[in-house]
Amino acid sequence: MTRAPSNTSVAIHDEFDIVHVRHAARQAATTAGFTLVQQTKLVTAASELARNALVYGGGGKAEIAVEDLGANRTVRMIFTDRGPGITDIEAAMADGFTTGSGLGLGLGGAKRLADQFRIESAPGRGTTVEITMSVRRNAGP
């Protein structure tokens, strides 16, 4: 059985690249030992963030890494674009907010799916979104 590399970078330039991001996220989640439910959440968040980078940021890059923190494995994903940036991050995080034709659930939905979520954006400087999910997220004490 071949294990996925612990670090993967995927350029996001078209719709097919979103499929590549989803595949890389699934490989990372499998490598980290995520449950099927956790894998699905990670892949869903990756898909939403990759689509945002493409549609609103004009393309960008996804960096996906599996981090071994002892008994706890984490997948960290960083999505960057050099688009127009987000002028009001708080509004953009609200469900239903969109500047396009989508449902406006991407950023807020990704935040709800992740263990940790960080976003940085400024008009004219693009956007960076970083999320992490841990294999032990729902484990007991």
Residue pairs with C-beta under 8 A, 6 or more apart in sequence:
3 31
4 24
4 27
4 28
4 30
4 31
4 66
6 31
6 65
6 66
6 67
7 63
7 64
7 65
7 66
8 24
8 27
8 28
8 63
8 64
8 65
9 61
9 62
9 63
9 64
10 17
10 20
10 21
10 24
10 50
10 61
10 62
10 64
11 17
11 59
11 60
11 61
12 18
12 21
12 50
12 53
12 54
12 59
12 60
12 61
12 62
12 79
12 81
13 54
13 59
14 54
14 59
15 54
17 50
17 54
18 47
18 50
18 51
18 54
21 46
21 47
21 50
21 62
21 64
22 43
22 46
22 47
22 50
24 46
24 62
24 64
25 42
25 43
25 45
25 46
25 47
25 64
25 75
25 77
26 39
26 42
26 43
28 42
28 64
28 65
28 66
28 75
28 77
29 38
29 39
29 42
29 43
29 75
29 133
30 39
31 66
31 73
32 66
32 73
32 74
32 75
32 135
33 73
33 135
34 42
34 75
34 133
34 135
38 133
38 135
38 137
38 138
41 113
41 133
42 75
42 77
42 113
42 133
44 109
44 113
45 77
45 109
45 110
45 113
45 114
45 131
45 133
46 62
46 64
46 77
48 105
48 106
48 107
48 109
48 110
49 62
49 77
49 79
49 106
49 107
49 110
49 129
49 131
50 62
50 79
51 106
52 79
52 106
52 107
52 127
52 129
53 59
53 60
53 61
53 62
53 79
53 80
53 81
53 83
53 127
54 60
55 100
55 102
56 81
56 83
56 84
56 99
56 100
56 127
57 81
57 82
57 83
57 84
57 126
57 127
58 81
58 82
58 83
59 81
60 79
60 80
60 81
60 82
60 83
60 126
61 79
61 80
61 81
62 77
62 78
62 79
63 77
63 78
63 79
63 80
64 75
64 76
64 77
65 75
65 76
65 77
66 73
66 74
66 75
67 73
67 74
67 75
67 76
71 136
72 134
72 135
72 136
73 134
73 135
74 115
74 132
74 133
74 134
74 135
75 132
75 133
76 130
76 131
76 132
77 130
77 131
77 132
78 128
78 129
78 130
79 127
79 128
79 129
79 130
80 126
80 127
80 128
81 126
81 127
82 125
82 126
83 126
83 127
84 123
84 124
84 126
85 121
85 122
85 123
85 124
85 125
85 126
85 127
86 92
86 119
86 121
86 123
86 127
87 123
89 119
89 121
91 97
92 107
93 107
93 108
93 111
93 119
94 104
94 108
95 104
95 105
95 108
95 109
96 103
96 104
96 105
97 104
98 104
107 119
107 129
110 117
110 129
110 131
111 117
111 131
113 131
113 133
114 131
114 132
114 133
115 131
115 132
115 133
115 134
115 137
116 130
116 131
116 132
117 129
117 130
117 131
118 129
118 130
118 131
119 127
119 128
119 129
119 130
120 127
120 128
121 127
121 128
